[in-house]
Amino acid sequence: MNRNSQLFPRASGVLLHPTCLPGPHGIGDLGAAAYRLVDWLVAAGQSLWQVLPLGPTSYGNSPYQTLSALAGNPLLISLDELAGAGWLEPGDLASPPASSSERVDFGAVIPWKMGLLDRAWRRFQAQAAAADRAAFAAFRRQEEDWLREFALFAALKEEHGGRPWTAWPPALRDRAPEAIAMAAARLDDRIAAHAFRQWLFARQWSALREYAASREVRVLGDLPIFVAHDSCDVWARPRLFHLDAEGAPTVVAGVPPDYFSTTGQLWGNPLYDWNAMAREDYAWWVRRLRLALRQTDLVRIDHFRGFEAYWEVPASAETAVDGRWVKGPGLGFFESLRRHLGVLPIVAEDLGVITEAVEELRDAFAMPGMKVLQFAWDEPRNPFQPHNHAFNCVVYSGTHDNDPTNGWWAHECDEPTRDRVRDYVGHPVDEPNWALIRLGMLSVAHTFVMPMQDVFGLGREARMNRPGSESGNWDWRLPGWGLDPAHPARERLAHLTWLGRRRPDQRKSLYEDARERDERARRAADEAAPRTGD
């Protein structure tokens, strides 16, 4: 069995961010519904759960624009588990903000939940058992290389009314040692409170991961290639980014005009100074990926092509049209990661403008790329069509950036495209979501992932993100019936998973069959070889 067969056995799974889970507190979390999801996946034959980035979100609530590339999102902390530990009382949870069960009202949920986390911190200080105090202290020591920095940043941001770090007093903006020391002393309790939130997140996420692993469900994480400008990462290490003397970006990230936008996408993230990073042997990236691989089993790196060449846009530009391609760090970057971390269980998000050089970089480290079935239907040479798939790739019906498949079929497909899909599957298409799920399950690719919206045949109303749109994103939630064991979609999915031999209990026979065939062929060749001598 080769390395990729072990790292990426034939499998399938679902894309569903934890904020999308159902529950009583206005936003999905790491509590009971997350465990029910794992059980649901197992019953449906799935062995992979893909999530979006898990960092602390900020303006716009995007998991791709976080306050830290290393910290966890306190919004995901289960309040019920805090009540179970005695750090909240049942009455504290009695009046959550009014919200729809199908949408997250971030404006109402955030202040309510953060207030309860502060209440839990005060109760922890007053009444926590010695073992819990020791565990928290051990966490702070073990994670000090990033936690102290982030907790100070979060406390300072809180002190300055949430304003970006570039708007803080210059001494704090520029991390003058005396100003930082004074802030650390002044904000000692708030720094501890933010460290407490990180401990809660880490503890709950670790327990959920262990439960998933015990049920043979692996977690596929997501790592944005770039970080937010208003983040601890940029504030603490401005030398690693292209910034001016006041900390503002001089150039920013984006992509040229594409499927989603005729003017490209202007992300606005500051760009790395890759030469500065190389001089430090990419130490910041090594730390980032090491922590990501502690949180998840596999990691999808978003916008992988940026490591070969990235779209650089002047910071003053209003759209991404007037950018240019600039060479990225290439082979040396991944060689450094492999030297420090060993095997790289990375999925390369290689969508968009992909060149031979990008493919060569991906293939040099045997990283699977991505094939999106919604993008497959112009003509038979399209590499996303199932007959063109390679073993070492991850197939998606759609991603978090796409309309759910039924929305895509109704609103984005013209009739010639629908005709090509019908021609390909060989019959009328009444349920486009199940047509693509079936194609993905039967693909030769080792991994197939579908958004949960596709499993339940939801439409445009359930879209997670609209690239280029600044509002109405990231707030979709799965209705409570989505985890009902009696829902017929679960058994239908289980059957297609069995048909595509993607269930965990089918893997052993699949690879044993291959080894037995190889062994039989070897014996036959030995027997057929001419014998010399007597």
C-alpha angles and dihedrals in degrees: 000000000000125000095261092051088058096042095040110026117179103285147139136210150161133266111223125143115221092241086064095061119110121250145128102267104071097260136050116259145173094278135096098322091056090056090046088053091055090051090048091052092051093049089050092052094250123143102179132068115189119200133182120243111308099211128122108280126219136174110010092014092248115157086212092062106054136163090237137017089212108039128083128241112261089202087073094059112116110238091196089062090051089052089050090054091051095247091112128033123227090248090060089067097043098096112041116172115276108263143153117263088226100049136045113231096206093181091062100032099051100060092040095050096041089051090055092048088055089049089051089051092054092048090047090054091049103042115008117137119249092251092056092047090051092048091051092048090049091051091053091051095045095048097036095118090072107007100067090050094048096044090052091048092050092048092049092048089051091049090053095051095258094299117153116266092249087067094055121101108289094248091058093038090055095039096239104192096233093048092048092049091050092048092049090054095043095048099038095127094046091048089053091047092055091046087052091055090052091050091052092049093047093047095049095042092048092052091049091048091051090051092050091048091050087057094045094253115137123201121231109203130198127230119191110220091222131045131221118268091228093059139112089245095063095037093052098042110028090155089073094059138059100256136147125237092278095049099258117137117256093197130017140200130258143124131255122252109308146155091302102044138019090212095046124241119291103201095174096213115146113253123240122250092230093187090058090047092050091053087060092045089248090290093161091054093045090054091045095051094042090057092044090055090052089056098044139022096231132016129215110206109213117226094010091175089073089075089064097037131341135203109251117199126185109253090236094058120113096206136021094246096098098054131114137216114256125187116257129211095277124177096356091062095055092041088058092049092050092047091054101034107026118216112027111220091195131148111206115221094215101169125131126033101006122180133189088258091058091049092048091052091049094046094046087071096034092243115165115238128209134261118192114201094206088064095050107086113085101088140336096267091062105123091219093064109103097242088060097050120119124216093247101064141087116236122208130188084211138328134235087274094056131081109256106269095258090051090048091051093048100041111019106035120085118210095262089056092049089049091054091052091048091048091050097050092039100230142059113292112230095155109035092180092060092042091060093040090054092049091049094048092051095045118116088233113114094232135040124185129184130185111248087240088068094052090059097038095242121168141215092308088071098052113137101203139008108201111228093022117109098200140042095041136125096014103100117121132192110246115244093254089064092083095042107128089215095059107117093224090073095059092042090054091046090055095051089047090054091046091053092045093238100129115112091239090058097054099078094054091045094058095034088056090052092049092047091051090050091049092048091049091050093050091047090051091049092050092047095049114105113255120231123207126001 
